[in-house]
Amino acid sequence: MSKVLVIEDSATQREMIADLLRKNGLTVIEATDGIEALDKIQISPPDLVILDIVMPKMNGYEVCRRLKADPSMQGVPVVMCSSKGEEFDRYWGMKQGADAYVAKPFQPNELVGTVKQMLRG
């Protein structure tokens, strides 16, 4: 079973995404910010990361750059999931190393489809 790390500072959004993924047969680990996420990744690396951009302590762009700079994490897909839905935001997210970008609000099928496609690699 694939393990997904959901990094989202909004408890409501985090729970909604985690529940959606669990209902689709995935194991979910949750983190409220980038620092907590990086700590959890050291303990138990995920198969995929879903990452918000606007977060306290460390934004999603910085988390993505750090993950993609870590040789053990370079092959792990990162899906940015953010309310920053402008074309520039999408471009900048991909430029930081994100493998996919899903704008909020999203349709549940869109997020699940993107995650499953990324996990198939």
URTAWO-V759559 format. One line per field, one symbol per residue. phi: phi as a letter, one per 20 degrees, with the letter a starting at -180 (. if undefined). psi: psi as a letter, one per 40 degrees, with the letter a starting at -180 (. if undefined). burial: + if it has 9 or more other C-alpha atoms within 8 Angstrom, else -. A space follows every 10 residues. Layout:
BEGIN
phi->???
psi->???
burial->???
END
This chain:
BEGIN
phi->.fddeddbfe gffffffffg fffdndecdc cebfffffff fffbfeebcd cfeebfmbff ffgfgfffee gfdgeefdde cbffdfgfff gfffffofeb cdeefdegff ffffffffff m
psi->hihhhhhhdh dddddddddd dddfeihhii ieiddddddd dddghieihh hidhiidhid dddddddeeh deedehihhh hiegeidddd dddddeeidi hhiiiihddd dddddddddd .
burial->--+++++++- ---+--++-+ ++---+++-+ ++++-+++-+ +----+++++ +++-+--+++ +++++-++-- --++-+++++ ++-++---++ --++-+++++ ++++-----+ ++-++--++- -
END
